[in-house]
Amino acid sequence: MILDSVPSSSSSSSVPRTAWEDSEVKSQAWEHIAHGNVELVLRSIAEEPCFAKMRARDGRGPLHWAHEFHERRLIDALLAAGADAEATDATGLTPARMPRAPPITYTAPEDAEDEIDYGGDDDDDDDDEAWSPPRHDEM
């Protein structure tokens, strides 16, 4: 995990923290939590416990997102893996203080076709590259 030093709010000394930066892994983690892919995220936590501690540029991480989307099983698993329940984001919000997000839903227009033909070959390769849990060095 990438560590850097930041001034502590209680003193002038520096304390290590997980780097607050955006990455593809963090974006994918947010998407999976937002879309309710609980089993996939639970597997990621089990395979790489530091998944629970990663933070995006806004200071939010998986525990903030689990609270935002009200995923109780993820909240419990993230806390067990070492996520900090008192961690604040860039605006000072702790995970438990995150406003609840509306469910992510999509309703196709009534006149939409069942399947859209975009051309190209008929081989659907999208399923061949399933998302896998991030490695420690990717966080």
KOLLO-364163 format. One record per residue: y, x, z of N, C-alpha, C in turn; residue in three letters; residue number from 0. Coordinates in nm, 4 decimals. Layout:
% KOLLO-364163
ATOM     n.c2     n.c1     n.c3    ca.c2    ca.c1    ca.c3     c.c2     c.c1     c.c3 dodo titor
ATOM        Y        X        Z        Y        X        Z        Y        X        Z  ALA   NUM
...
//
This chain:
% KOLLO-364163
ATOM     n.c2     n.c1     n.c3    ca.c2    ca.c1    ca.c3     c.c2     c.c1     c.c3 dodo titor
ATOM  -0.1164   0.0839   0.0000   0.0000   0.0000   0.0000   0.1236   0.0890   0.0000  MET     0
ATOM   0.2220   0.0516  -0.0758   0.3439   0.1297  -0.0846   0.4283   0.0998   0.0380  ILE     1
ATOM   0.4665   0.2039   0.1089   0.5523   0.1859   0.2257   0.6844   0.2540   0.1997  LEU     2
ATOM   0.7886   0.1923   0.2480   0.9166   0.2594   0.2471   0.9820   0.2353   0.3814  ASP     3
ATOM   1.0872   0.3044   0.4078   1.1545   0.2893   0.5357   1.2776   0.2033   0.5186  SER     4
ATOM   1.2957   0.1134   0.6112   1.4127   0.0270   0.6117   1.4701   0.0276   0.7513  VAL     5
ATOM   1.5991   0.0116   0.7634   1.6574   0.0094   0.8974   1.6032  -0.1075   0.9775  PRO     6
ATOM   1.5695  -0.0828   1.1005   1.5263  -0.1880   1.1907   1.6486  -0.2656   1.2371  SER     7
ATOM   1.6366  -0.3969   1.2497   1.7500  -0.4771   1.2927   1.7828  -0.4538   1.4400  SER     8
ATOM   1.6874  -0.4028   1.5160   1.7112  -0.3831   1.6587   1.7655  -0.2448   1.6925  SER     9
ATOM   1.7579  -0.1517   1.5989   1.8086  -0.0174   1.6266   1.8412   0.0516   1.4958  SER    10
ATOM   1.8893   0.1728   1.5066   1.9232   0.2474   1.3863   1.8035   0.3232   1.3305  SER    11
ATOM   1.6892   0.3190   1.4001   1.5711   0.3899   1.3505   1.5101   0.3147   1.2333  SER    12
ATOM   1.4283   0.3839   1.1576   1.3626   0.3210   1.0443   1.2211   0.2833   1.0816  SER    13
ATOM   1.1757   0.1720   1.0283   1.0394   0.1267   1.0498   0.9762   0.1033   0.9137  VAL    14
ATOM   0.8449   0.1330   0.8982   0.7821   0.1107   0.7686   0.7616  -0.0382   0.7430  PRO    15
ATOM   0.7679  -0.0770   0.6189   0.7369  -0.2139   0.5788   0.6725  -0.2093   0.4419  ARG    16
ATOM   0.6049  -0.3135   0.4068   0.5490  -0.3235   0.2734   0.6648  -0.3353   0.1757  THR    17
ATOM   0.6591  -0.2635   0.0665   0.7677  -0.2670  -0.0316   0.7882  -0.4086  -0.0829  ALA    18
ATOM   0.9122  -0.4485  -0.0893   0.9472  -0.5785  -0.1447   0.9784  -0.5579  -0.2921  TRP    19
ATOM   0.8814  -0.5872  -0.3754   0.8995  -0.5732  -0.5193   0.8113  -0.6734  -0.5907  GLU    20
ATOM   0.8563  -0.7156  -0.7066   0.7777  -0.8087  -0.7862   0.6747  -0.7322  -0.8676  ASP    21
ATOM   0.5621  -0.7969  -0.8934   0.4579  -0.7376  -0.9770   0.3755  -0.8504  -1.0365  SER    22
ATOM   0.2977  -0.8161  -1.1358   0.2099  -0.9149  -1.1991   0.1093  -0.9704  -1.0976  GLU    23
ATOM   0.0567  -0.8841  -1.0114  -0.0399  -0.9276  -0.9100   0.0220  -1.0321  -0.8180  VAL    24
ATOM   0.1450  -1.0078  -0.7744   0.2114  -1.1025  -0.6843   0.2432  -1.2331  -0.7559  LYS    25
ATOM   0.2822  -1.2247  -0.8821   0.3073  -1.3456  -0.9603   0.1797  -1.4279  -0.9754  SER    26
ATOM   0.0693  -1.3606  -1.0032  -0.0587  -1.4307  -1.0163  -0.1004  -1.4917  -0.8829  GLN    27
ATOM  -0.0775  -1.4196  -0.7739  -0.1126  -1.4730  -0.6425  -0.0331  -1.6001  -0.6148  ALA    28
ATOM   0.0972  -1.5978  -0.6440   0.1798  -1.7168  -0.6243   0.1257  -1.8328  -0.7073  TRP    29
ATOM   0.0940  -1.8063  -0.8343   0.0431  -1.9120  -0.9223  -0.0858  -1.9720  -0.8676  GLU    30
ATOM  -0.1769  -1.8875  -0.8216  -0.3041  -1.9388  -0.7705  -0.2842  -2.0197  -0.6427  HIS    31
ATOM  -0.1945  -1.9764  -0.5566  -0.1671  -2.0536  -0.4350  -0.0981  -2.1843  -0.4715  ILE    32
ATOM   0.0016  -2.1782  -0.5601   0.0756  -2.2978  -0.6001  -0.0135  -2.4015  -0.6669  ALA    33
ATOM  -0.1126  -2.3561  -0.7408  -0.2009  -2.4478  -0.8131  -0.3262  -2.4844  -0.7339  HIS    34
ATOM  -0.3335  -2.4404  -0.6091  -0.4444  -2.4808  -0.5233  -0.5766  -2.4137  -0.5516  GLY    35
ATOM  -0.5755  -2.2951  -0.6089  -0.6991  -2.2210  -0.6352  -0.7427  -2.1495  -0.5073  ASN    36
ATOM  -0.7743  -2.2281  -0.4067  -0.8005  -2.1774  -0.2722  -0.9179  -2.0802  -0.2691  VAL    37
ATOM  -1.0288  -2.1144  -0.3298  -1.1472  -2.0276  -0.3249  -1.1193  -1.8908  -0.3854  GLU    38
ATOM  -1.0460  -1.8871  -0.4947  -1.0128  -1.7606  -0.5591  -0.9259  -1.6747  -0.4672  LEU    39
ATOM  -0.8287  -1.7354  -0.4018  -0.7412  -1.6603  -0.3114  -0.8191  -1.6151  -0.1882  VAL    40
ATOM  -0.9068  -1.7001  -0.1363  -0.9894  -1.6604  -0.0217  -1.0752  -1.5389  -0.0562  LEU    41
ATOM  -1.1297  -1.5374  -0.1769  -1.2095  -1.4229  -0.2214  -1.1219  -1.2973  -0.2297  ARG    42
ATOM  -1.0003  -1.3125  -0.2783  -0.9082  -1.1983  -0.2877  -0.8779  -1.1415  -0.1502  SER    43
ATOM  -0.8558  -1.2291  -0.0534  -0.8267  -1.1856   0.0841  -0.9470  -1.1112   0.1414  ILE    44
ATOM  -1.0681  -1.1637   0.1185  -1.1895  -1.1021   0.1716  -1.2138  -0.9648   0.1087  ALA    45
ATOM  -1.1875  -0.9529  -0.0220  -1.2143  -0.8269  -0.0912  -1.1052  -0.7228  -0.0700  GLU    46
ATOM  -0.9832  -0.7655  -0.0438  -0.8717  -0.6717  -0.0269  -0.7769  -0.7272   0.0795  GLU    47
ATOM  -0.8038  -0.6969   0.2076  -0.7235  -0.7538   0.3163  -0.5735  -0.7270   0.3060  PRO    48
ATOM  -0.5311  -0.6188   0.2404  -0.3868  -0.5942   0.2298  -0.3195  -0.6958   0.1384  CYS    49
ATOM  -0.3980  -0.7771   0.0680  -0.3455  -0.8900  -0.0094  -0.2589  -0.9774   0.0816  PHE    50
ATOM  -0.2986  -0.9896   0.2080  -0.2283  -1.0759   0.3030  -0.0899  -1.0234   0.3379  ALA    51
ATOM  -0.0658  -0.8957   0.3157   0.0588  -0.8335   0.3598   0.1568  -0.8029   0.2476  LYS    52
ATOM   0.1178  -0.8240   0.1225   0.2090  -0.7904   0.0132   0.3293  -0.8854   0.0142  MET    53
ATOM   0.4415  -0.8348  -0.0341   0.5656  -0.9127  -0.0347   0.6367  -0.8963  -0.1685  ARG    54
ATOM   0.6874  -1.0046  -0.2210   0.7644  -1.0017  -0.3449   0.9078  -0.9577  -0.3155  ALA    55
ATOM   0.9871  -0.9435  -0.4200   1.1246  -0.8951  -0.4058   1.2084  -0.9816  -0.3122  ARG    56
ATOM   1.1792  -1.1119  -0.3043   1.2554  -1.2006  -0.2150   1.2043  -1.1966  -0.0713  ASP    57
ATOM   1.1064  -1.1091  -0.0449   1.0526  -1.0941   0.0898   0.9410  -1.1907   0.1228  GLY    58
ATOM   0.9094  -1.2779   0.0304   0.8024  -1.3744   0.0540   0.6705  -1.3177   0.0052  ARG    59
ATOM   0.5648  -1.3609   0.0726   0.4319  -1.3173   0.0356   0.3350  -1.4337   0.0445  GLY    60
ATOM   0.2070  -1.4050   0.0370   0.1070  -1.5116   0.0363   0.1171  -1.6096   0.1537  PRO    61
ATOM   0.1532  -1.5619   0.2727   0.1640  -1.6542   0.3855   0.2816  -1.7506   0.3679  LEU    62
ATOM   0.3935  -1.7012   0.3169   0.5063  -1.7901   0.2865   0.4630  -1.8962   0.1846  HIS    63
ATOM   0.3935  -1.8506   0.0805   0.3537  -1.9424  -0.0261   0.2494  -2.0424   0.0216  TRP    64
ATOM   0.1576  -1.9988   0.1059   0.0564  -2.0907   0.1597   0.1231  -2.2002   0.2431  ALA    65
ATOM   0.2256  -2.1638   0.3196   0.3002  -2.2655   0.3946   0.3775  -2.3560   0.2993  HIS    66
ATOM   0.4386  -2.2965   0.1986   0.5175  -2.3734   0.1023   0.4331  -2.4816   0.0348  GLU    67
ATOM   0.3083  -2.4475   0.0026   0.2204  -2.5422  -0.0658   0.1188  -2.6067   0.0284  PHE    68
ATOM   0.1391  -2.5883   0.1577   0.0607  -2.6529   0.2635  -0.0902  -2.6344   0.2441  HIS    69
ATOM  -0.1307  -2.5080   0.2333  -0.2721  -2.4735   0.2160  -0.3250  -2.4185   0.3489  GLU    70
ATOM  -0.3697  -2.5070   0.4358  -0.4108  -2.4713   0.5721  -0.5197  -2.3645   0.5755  ARG    71
ATOM  -0.6201  -2.3760   0.4880  -0.7285  -2.2762   0.4871  -0.6752  -2.1378   0.4534  ARG    72
ATOM  -0.5807  -2.1317   0.3619  -0.5222  -2.0027   0.3267  -0.4368  -1.9479   0.4407  LEU    73
ATOM  -0.3619  -2.0339   0.5054  -0.2802  -1.9901   0.6190  -0.3690  -1.9247   0.7238  ILE    74
ATOM  -0.4772  -1.9912   0.7597  -0.5692  -1.9365   0.8604  -0.6303  -1.8038   0.8152  ASP    75
ATOM  -0.6729  -1.7966   0.6897  -0.7359  -1.6741   0.6384  -0.6354  -1.5592   0.6306  ALA    76
ATOM  -0.5129  -1.5883   0.5887  -0.4111  -1.4847   0.5794  -0.3743  -1.4305   0.7172  LEU    77
ATOM  -0.3628  -1.5190   0.8149  -0.3332  -1.4744   0.9514  -0.4473  -1.3886   1.0057  LEU    78
ATOM  -0.5708  -1.4292   0.9788  -0.6862  -1.3519   1.0244  -0.6907  -1.2138   0.9578  ALA    79
ATOM  -0.6366  -1.2046   0.8357  -0.6357  -1.0772   0.7625  -0.5142  -0.9908   0.7977  ALA    80
ATOM  -0.4296  -1.0385   0.8877  -0.3191  -0.9556   0.9337  -0.1812  -0.9916   0.8830  GLY    81
ATOM  -0.1677  -1.1041   0.8125  -0.0339  -1.1463   0.7691   0.0519  -1.1740   0.8925  ALA    82
ATOM   0.1788  -1.1431   0.8827   0.2712  -1.1559   0.9951   0.3376  -1.2936   0.9935  ASP    83
ATOM   0.3049  -1.3765   1.0923   0.3602  -1.5119   1.0997   0.5100  -1.5114   1.1265  ALA    84
ATOM   0.5626  -1.3998   1.1749   0.7060  -1.3909   1.2058   0.7849  -1.3156   1.0986  GLU    85
ATOM   0.7191  -1.2777   0.9903   0.7865  -1.2039   0.8832   0.8929  -1.2924   0.8198  ALA    86
ATOM   1.0115  -1.2393   0.8059   1.1184  -1.3169   0.7436   1.1392  -1.2722   0.6001  THR    87
ATOM   1.1803  -1.3672   0.5175   1.2124  -1.3341   0.3795   1.3578  -1.2890   0.3719  ASP    88
ATOM   1.4095  -1.2698   0.2532   1.5463  -1.2200   0.2356   1.6512  -1.3159   0.2914  ALA    89
ATOM   1.6161  -1.4439   0.3069   1.7117  -1.5417   0.3611   1.6902  -1.5679   0.5092  THR    90
ATOM   1.5898  -1.5004   0.5692   1.5632  -1.5168   0.7115   1.4583  -1.6206   0.7460  GLY    91
ATOM   1.3938  -1.6788   0.6454   1.2907  -1.7803   0.6710   1.1570  -1.7158   0.7055  LEU    92
ATOM   1.0942  -1.7649   0.8130   0.9569  -1.7260   0.8429   0.8651  -1.8148   0.7604  THR    93
ATOM   0.7385  -1.7782   0.7460   0.6480  -1.8618   0.6672   0.6449  -2.0083   0.7127  PRO    94
ATOM   0.6386  -2.0322   0.8428   0.6290  -2.1696   0.8928   0.7553  -2.2509   0.8655  ALA    95
ATOM   0.8663  -2.1845   0.8383   0.9933  -2.2544   0.8122   1.0170  -2.2804   0.6632  ARG    96
ATOM   0.9207  -2.2422   0.5802   0.9361  -2.2632   0.4359   0.9410  -2.4128   0.4060  MET    97
ATOM   1.0346  -2.4551   0.3219   1.0349  -2.5958   0.2809   0.9114  -2.6254   0.1965  PRO    98
ATOM   0.8579  -2.7438   0.2107   0.7393  -2.7827   0.1339   0.7756  -2.8037  -0.0119  ARG    99
ATOM   0.6961  -2.7462  -0.0982   0.7158  -2.7623  -0.2419   0.6472  -2.8907  -0.2879  ALA   100
ATOM   0.7035  -2.9555  -0.3877   0.6337  -3.0720  -0.4430   0.5079  -3.0255  -0.5148  PRO   101
ATOM   0.4081  -3.1115  -0.5243   0.2858  -3.0722  -0.5959   0.3183  -3.0361  -0.7408  PRO   102
ATOM   0.2479  -2.9374  -0.7905   0.2670  -2.8988  -0.9299   0.1740  -2.9852  -1.0129  ILE   103
ATOM   0.2334  -3.0684  -1.0940   0.1550  -3.1586  -1.1783   0.2111  -3.1557  -1.3193  THR   104
ATOM   0.1297  -3.1970  -1.4106   0.1730  -3.2076  -1.5491   0.1133  -3.3347  -1.6059  TYR   105
ATOM   0.1960  -3.4149  -1.6647   0.1501  -3.5356  -1.7310   0.1856  -3.5234  -1.8781  THR   106
ATOM   0.0841  -3.5287  -1.9616   0.1071  -3.5184  -2.1051   0.1773  -3.6443  -2.1551  ALA   107
ATOM   0.2637  -3.6302  -2.2539   0.3275  -3.7487  -2.3114   0.2224  -3.8433  -2.3677  PRO   108
ATOM   0.2540  -3.9716  -2.3697   0.1565  -4.0714  -2.4157   0.1097  -4.0472  -2.5580  GLU   109
ATOM   0.1965  -3.9938  -2.6421   0.1592  -3.9731  -2.7820   0.0952  -3.8364  -2.8075  ASP   110
ATOM   0.0654  -3.7630  -2.7031   0.0062  -3.6297  -2.7191  -0.1382  -3.6413  -2.7651  ALA   111
ATOM  -0.1770  -3.5482  -2.8516  -0.3168  -3.5422  -2.8945  -0.3997  -3.4813  -2.7830  GLU   112
ATOM  -0.5288  -3.5101  -2.7830  -0.6158  -3.4530  -2.6805  -0.6186  -3.3012  -2.6891  ASP   113
ATOM  -0.6221  -3.2498  -2.8099  -0.6263  -3.1061  -2.8282  -0.5317  -3.0692  -2.9411  GLU   114
ATOM  -0.4576  -2.9642  -2.9237  -0.3637  -2.9216  -3.0262  -0.4251  -2.8048  -3.1022  ILE   115
ATOM  -0.4251  -2.8131  -3.2337  -0.4787  -2.7071  -3.3171  -0.3658  -2.6103  -3.3505  ASP   116
ATOM  -0.3757  -2.4887  -3.2984  -0.2752  -2.3872  -3.3252  -0.3172  -2.2938  -3.4379  TYR   117
ATOM  -0.4277  -2.3249  -3.5016  -0.4763  -2.2386  -3.6078  -0.5567  -2.1235  -3.5499  GLY   118
ATOM  -0.5879  -2.0264  -3.6294  -0.6646  -1.9118  -3.5807  -0.8123  -1.9445  -3.5754  GLY   119
ATOM  -0.8894  -1.8542  -3.5137  -1.0339  -1.8756  -3.5084  -1.0702  -1.9774  -3.4005  ASP   120
ATOM  -1.1918  -2.0267  -3.4098  -1.2390  -2.1278  -3.3153  -1.2989  -2.0672  -3.1896  ASP   121
ATOM  -1.3082  -1.9350  -3.1830  -1.3646  -1.8692  -3.0660  -1.2633  -1.8724  -2.9525  ASP   122
ATOM  -1.2989  -1.9362  -2.8446  -1.2099  -1.9471  -2.7292  -1.2372  -1.8319  -2.6338  ASP   123
ATOM  -1.1596  -1.7251  -2.6475  -1.1800  -1.6055  -2.5659  -1.1094  -1.6128  -2.4316  ASP   124
ATOM  -1.0333  -1.7180  -2.4069  -0.9553  -1.7257  -2.2833  -1.0417  -1.7179  -2.1578  ASP   125
ATOM  -1.1621  -1.7729  -2.1616  -1.2471  -1.7762  -2.0435  -1.3157  -1.6428  -2.0177  ASP   126
ATOM  -1.3117  -1.5529  -2.1161  -1.3808  -1.4258  -2.1017  -1.3105  -1.3322  -2.0035  ASP   127
ATOM  -1.1817  -1.3526  -1.9824  -1.1056  -1.2629  -1.8961  -1.0592  -1.3378  -1.7716  GLU   128
ATOM  -1.1509  -1.3662  -1.6823  -1.1169  -1.4372  -1.5591  -1.0337  -1.3466  -1.4693  ALA   129
ATOM  -0.9470  -1.4073  -1.3898  -0.8640  -1.3315  -1.2970  -0.9520  -1.2724  -1.1893  TRP   130
ATOM  -0.9292  -1.1473  -1.1567  -1.0052  -1.0852  -1.0494  -0.9084  -1.0437  -0.9394  SER   131
ATOM  -0.9567  -1.0338  -0.8180  -0.8691  -0.9963  -0.7066  -0.8040  -0.8611  -0.7322  PRO   132
ATOM  -0.6808  -0.8450  -0.6857  -0.6122  -0.7179  -0.7080  -0.6715  -0.6069  -0.6232  PRO   133
ATOM  -0.6585  -0.4856  -0.6744  -0.6966  -0.3685  -0.5977  -0.5788  -0.3281  -0.5102  ARG   134
ATOM  -0.6091  -0.2563  -0.4050  -0.5065  -0.2118  -0.3098  -0.3909  -0.1407  -0.3813  HIS   135
ATOM  -0.4218  -0.0558  -0.4784  -0.3175   0.0222  -0.5430  -0.2343  -0.0599  -0.6402  ASP   136
ATOM  -0.2721  -0.1852  -0.6671  -0.1943  -0.2722  -0.7555  -0.0913  -0.3547  -0.6795  GLU   137
ATOM  -0.0963  -0.3517  -0.5482  -0.0076  -0.4355  -0.4685   0.1163  -0.3655  -0.4377  MET   138
//
